[in-house]
């Protein structure tokens, strides 16, 4: 197994995406998001806590469906 840094991995991923001609428009990102229809109550509660902690810290949370 070969070990690479996260930075190198992300650079390789970005290069593969660029070569494939994929453009991540806001509409495409939204279509790929997990809508959360099968989330457990525990996961929904965890996402809610994350959102609350982000608000307390003044950080914009990632959009999550729950």
DOPAMI-991046 format. One line per field, with one value per atom (N, C-alpha, C): residue in three letters; z negated, x, y; atom name. Coordinates in pm, 1 decimal. Layout:
REM residues N
residuo	ALA | ...
pz	Z | ...
px	X | ...
py	Y | ...
atomo	CA | ...
END
This chain:
REM residues 66
residuo	UNK | UNK | UNK | UNK | UNK | UNK | UNK | UNK | UNK | UNK | UNK | UNK | UNK | UNK | UNK | UNK | UNK | UNK | UNK | UNK | UNK | UNK | UNK | UNK | UNK | UNK | UNK | UNK | UNK | UNK | UNK | UNK | UNK | UNK | UNK | UNK | UNK | UNK | UNK | UNK | UNK | UNK | UNK | UNK | UNK | UNK | UNK | UNK | UNK | UNK | UNK | UNK | UNK | UNK | UNK | UNK | UNK | UNK | UNK | UNK | UNK | UNK | UNK | UNK | UNK | UNK | UNK | UNK | UNK | UNK | UNK | UNK | UNK | UNK | UNK | UNK | UNK | UNK | UNK | UNK | UNK | UNK | UNK | UNK | UNK | UNK | UNK | UNK | UNK | UNK | UNK | UNK | UNK | UNK | UNK | UNK | UNK | UNK | UNK | UNK | UNK | UNK | UNK | UNK | UNK | UNK | UNK | UNK | UNK | UNK | UNK | UNK | UNK | UNK | UNK | UNK | UNK | UNK | UNK | UNK | UNK | UNK | UNK | UNK | UNK | UNK | UNK | UNK | UNK | UNK | UNK | UNK | UNK | UNK | UNK | UNK | UNK | UNK | UNK | UNK | UNK | UNK | UNK | UNK | UNK | UNK | UNK | UNK | UNK | UNK | UNK | UNK | UNK | UNK | UNK | UNK | UNK | UNK | UNK | UNK | UNK | UNK | UNK | UNK | UNK | UNK | UNK | UNK | UNK | UNK | UNK | UNK | UNK | UNK | UNK | UNK | UNK | UNK | UNK | UNK | UNK | UNK | UNK | UNK | UNK | UNK | UNK | UNK | UNK | UNK | UNK | UNK | UNK | UNK | UNK | UNK | UNK | UNK
pz	0.0 | 0.0 | 0.0 | 77.2 | 85.7 | 1.3 | -77.4 | -160.4 | -94.8 | -84.3 | -31.0 | -127.0 | -118.5 | -205.6 | -155.6 | -243.9 | -206.5 | -96.7 | -107.0 | -6.3 | 131.6 | 138.2 | 265.9 | 318.7 | 228.3 | 268.5 | 329.3 | 262.4 | 311.9 | 444.7 | 460.1 | 587.7 | 699.1 | 671.4 | 771.4 | 805.0 | 704.2 | 726.3 | 814.3 | 782.2 | 860.9 | 1005.8 | 1026.6 | 1162.0 | 1237.5 | 1171.5 | 1235.5 | 1273.0 | 1186.2 | 1213.1 | 1332.0 | 1334.0 | 1443.3 | 1576.6 | 1576.3 | 1701.4 | 1748.2 | 1655.0 | 1691.8 | 1739.4 | 1718.8 | 1763.9 | 1675.6 | 1550.8 | 1457.8 | 1399.3 | 1403.1 | 1344.2 | 1228.1 | 1110.3 | 992.4 | 975.2 | 1045.6 | 1031.9 | 905.4 | 852.0 | 733.2 | 754.2 | 874.6 | 903.1 | 896.7 | 949.5 | 949.1 | 805.9 | 728.7 | 589.8 | 514.3 | 533.2 | 464.6 | 505.0 | 630.8 | 678.7 | 618.8 | 587.3 | 531.2 | 379.8 | 315.0 | 169.0 | 121.9 | 7.5 | -57.0 | -119.2 | -76.7 | -124.4 | -263.3 | -316.9 | -455.1 | -480.7 | -379.4 | -396.9 | -484.4 | -493.1 | -571.7 | -694.9 | -737.9 | -853.4 | -982.0 | -1072.1 | -1203.7 | -1289.1 | -1393.0 | -1484.1 | -1548.4 | -1575.0 | -1635.7 | -1543.1 | -1414.9 | -1317.5 | -1301.2 | -1299.3 | -1288.7 | -1408.2 | -1527.8 | -1648.7 | -1642.4 | -1592.5 | -1581.1 | -1484.0 | -1371.1 | -1274.7 | -1334.6 | -1413.5 | -1478.9 | -1577.9 | -1656.0 | -1750.8 | -1678.7 | -1566.2 | -1487.5 | -1441.7 | -1393.0 | -1346.4 | -1460.2 | -1578.1 | -1694.1 | -1737.3 | -1737.8 | -1777.0 | -1676.5 | -1549.4 | -1447.9 | -1470.4 | -1501.9 | -1525.6 | -1645.6 | -1752.1 | -1870.9 | -1840.0 | -1751.3 | -1716.4 | -1605.7 | -1547.4 | -1439.4 | -1307.3 | -1289.7 | -1168.7 | -1087.7 | -957.3 | -871.4 | -855.6 | -899.2 | -886.1 | -742.1 | -710.4 | -581.4 | -580.0 | -464.2 | -452.0 | -477.9 | -568.4 | -600.9 | -603.7 | -553.2 | -559.3 | -677.7 | -761.6 | -874.2 | -921.1
px	84.7 | 0.0 | 89.8 | 50.0 | 125.1 | 55.2 | 129.6 | 74.0 | 102.2 | -2.6 | 15.7 | -48.1 | -5.7 | -62.3 | -201.1 | -278.5 | -412.4 | -402.8 | -305.4 | -287.1 | -262.8 | -175.4 | -147.9 | -271.5 | -344.4 | -465.2 | -567.3 | -588.3 | -685.4 | -641.0 | -511.2 | -460.7 | -484.3 | -460.8 | -485.0 | -633.6 | -718.4 | -862.7 | -905.2 | -856.3 | -891.4 | -846.0 | -729.5 | -679.3 | -768.5 | -811.2 | -901.3 | -1033.4 | -1085.7 | -1210.6 | -1192.3 | -1079.8 | -1053.1 | -1043.0 | -971.0 | -955.4 | -1088.4 | -1174.7 | -1305.0 | -1401.6 | -1365.2 | -1450.9 | -1571.7 | -1561.5 | -1673.8 | -1669.2 | -1780.9 | -1791.7 | -1889.5 | -1843.9 | -1930.3 | -2003.0 | -2113.5 | -2198.9 | -2282.7 | -2338.1 | -2423.0 | -2538.6 | -2593.8 | -2704.5 | -2658.1 | -2539.9 | -2487.4 | -2456.4 | -2395.5 | -2363.7 | -2492.5 | -2594.0 | -2721.8 | -2782.7 | -2773.0 | -2828.2 | -2754.5 | -2626.6 | -2547.3 | -2562.7 | -2619.1 | -2629.9 | -2723.5 | -2690.5 | -2774.6 | -2892.8 | -3013.2 | -3132.2 | -3176.3 | -3117.4 | -3141.6 | -3270.5 | -3332.3 | -3458.9 | -3452.0 | -3335.2 | -3322.4 | -3234.2 | -3214.4 | -3128.3 | -3193.3 | -3110.2 | -3158.9 | -3183.8 | -3266.0 | -3287.3 | -3156.8 | -3066.7 | -2938.5 | -2856.2 | -2854.6 | -2779.4 | -2843.1 | -2975.1 | -3043.5 | -3008.9 | -3005.9 | -2971.1 | -2826.1 | -2736.9 | -2595.8 | -2580.0 | -2650.2 | -2642.8 | -2696.7 | -2801.8 | -2859.2 | -2759.4 | -2690.6 | -2589.5 | -2473.9 | -2432.5 | -2324.6 | -2366.3 | -2488.8 | -2538.0 | -2541.6 | -2585.7 | -2591.9 | -2452.6 | -2357.0 | -2220.3 | -2157.0 | -2186.0 | -2134.9 | -2190.8 | -2320.2 | -2383.0 | -2318.7 | -2291.9 | -2227.5 | -2087.5 | -2016.5 | -1879.5 | -1873.6 | -1988.2 | -1990.3 | -1939.1 | -1950.1 | -1902.8 | -2024.6 | -2017.9 | -2127.1 | -2118.5 | -2220.9 | -2215.3 | -2241.3 | -2198.2 | -2233.4 | -2382.3 | -2442.7 | -2586.1 | -2614.0 | -2706.2 | -2740.5 | -2891.5 | -2939.6 | -3081.8 | -3103.8 | -3197.9 | -3232.4 | -3367.1
py	-116.8 | 0.0 | 123.9 | 221.5 | 346.2 | 452.1 | 525.1 | 630.9 | 765.5 | 849.1 | 984.1 | 1082.4 | 1206.1 | 1308.8 | 1347.8 | 1406.8 | 1451.9 | 1558.0 | 1645.1 | 1749.1 | 1688.5 | 1588.0 | 1521.8 | 1449.3 | 1382.6 | 1311.7 | 1407.9 | 1521.5 | 1618.8 | 1678.9 | 1700.4 | 1752.6 | 1651.6 | 1523.7 | 1418.8 | 1410.6 | 1420.6 | 1418.0 | 1534.9 | 1653.7 | 1772.0 | 1757.4 | 1696.8 | 1675.5 | 1576.3 | 1469.1 | 1372.3 | 1439.2 | 1521.7 | 1593.2 | 1687.7 | 1759.4 | 1852.6 | 1778.6 | 1664.4 | 1587.5 | 1530.2 | 1496.2 | 1440.5 | 1548.2 | 1674.0 | 1783.5 | 1806.9 | 1768.2 | 1785.0 | 1925.5 | 1994.5 | 2128.3 | 2120.4 | 2157.1 | 2151.8 | 2284.3 | 2297.2 | 2414.6 | 2397.7 | 2506.9 | 2493.9 | 2394.7 | 2392.1 | 2300.5 | 2155.2 | 2128.2 | 1991.4 | 1946.0 | 2034.7 | 2001.1 | 1969.7 | 2049.5 | 2026.7 | 1893.7 | 1858.0 | 1731.4 | 1611.8 | 1628.6 | 1518.7 | 1504.5 | 1604.7 | 1601.3 | 1490.3 | 1433.9 | 1334.4 | 1408.8 | 1377.2 | 1448.0 | 1403.1 | 1298.2 | 1259.6 | 1184.1 | 1131.9 | 1062.8 | 938.8 | 876.0 | 752.8 | 771.7 | 895.7 | 922.7 | 875.4 | 827.6 | 785.5 | 910.1 | 895.8 | 1009.2 | 1055.8 | 962.0 | 997.7 | 1086.7 | 1052.4 | 1131.8 | 1269.3 | 1274.2 | 1403.3 | 1491.6 | 1432.9 | 1508.8 | 1555.8 | 1471.8 | 1510.4 | 1627.4 | 1623.4 | 1732.8 | 1862.5 | 1851.3 | 1969.3 | 2028.7 | 1942.3 | 1990.6 | 2059.2 | 2001.8 | 2062.3 | 2201.1 | 2212.5 | 2342.1 | 2443.3 | 2401.1 | 2490.3 | 2534.1 | 2440.9 | 2475.1 | 2570.6 | 2552.6 | 2644.7 | 2784.9 | 2792.1 | 2922.1 | 2991.0 | 2916.1 | 2972.5 | 3022.6 | 2953.0 | 2989.7 | 3093.8 | 3128.0 | 3225.1 | 3170.4 | 3038.5 | 2972.1 | 2928.3 | 2943.1 | 2899.0 | 2747.3 | 2673.9 | 2528.3 | 2483.8 | 2362.7 | 2305.0 | 2280.0 | 2290.5 | 2267.1 | 2119.1 | 2091.3 | 1954.1 | 1939.4 | 1828.3 | 1797.2 | 1703.8 | 1737.7 | 1649.8 | 1678.3
atomo	N | CA | C | N | CA | C | N | CA | C | N | CA | C | N | CA | C | N | CA | C | N | CA | C | N | CA | C | N | CA | C | N | CA | C | N | CA | C | N | CA | C | N | CA | C | N | CA | C | N | CA | C | N | CA | C | N | CA | C | N | CA | C | N | CA | C | N | CA | C | N | CA | C | N | CA | C | N | CA | C | N | CA | C | N | CA | C | N | CA | C | N | CA | C | N | CA | C | N | CA | C | N | CA | C | N | CA | C | N | CA | C | N | CA | C | N | CA | C | N | CA | C | N | CA | C | N | CA | C | N | CA | C | N | CA | C | N | CA | C | N | CA | C | N | CA | C | N | CA | C | N | CA | C | N | CA | C | N | CA | C | N | CA | C | N | CA | C | N | CA | C | N | CA | C | N | CA | C | N | CA | C | N | CA | C | N | CA | C | N | CA | C | N | CA | C | N | CA | C | N | CA | C | N | CA | C | N | CA | C | N | CA | C | N | CA | C | N | CA | C | N | CA | C | N | CA | C | N | CA | C
END
